[in-house]
């Protein structure tokens, strides 16, 4: 199993550009999510999905879009990048429901918006 | 909404000594999960230890143990016999047991330095 994979590992964008951060998992997990990590603020939830075709907003969703067409993939789209979106982005997945609690994290993407 | 607070931005400990990292949380739920994650310079998030709220016994994983005080909503991490490889950011996190609410709520982290 590859676990949770993210691409790219690093990215530099100019203000106003768009891009998609890719996330895939091969563990058949129902639940997938995106977090951003900023200095002094821990990880904050951007969007999440409890299954294919179902997505919802987290704590900081503005400026980001997601979709979940398959169980395996959960891409995060930046529509028009802003310097405030400079951050490290983590994708995570887990089984859903009680008793299956562990979330597995990808290696992260460091994004810089200039 | 749940909140998680880590009041120690930085801690340091001598190699082979013991250190305790603090975490408090707020929730109205009676059953939930609590976690400690380690983030070394590689940036990878690594699960260190977990605790289910309904279990009275404190979780232990080798040199890592927790002191879970449910009534006080406190969840501290004790690292015994500290090693250089323990140097990292440590995050406390909360997860509901309710279906559809599997998100993790994180604290702001504690940076642990190991002094040789």
Interface residues (C-beta under 8 A of the other chain):
Chain A: X31 X33 X35 X40 X41 X42 X43 X44 X45 X48 X50 X58 X88 X90 X92 X94 X96 X97 X98 X101 X102 X103 X105 X107 X108 X110
Chain B: X4 X9 X33 X42 X43 X44 X45 X47 X50 X52 X91 X95 X97 X99 X100 X102 X103 X104 X105 X106 X107 X108 X109
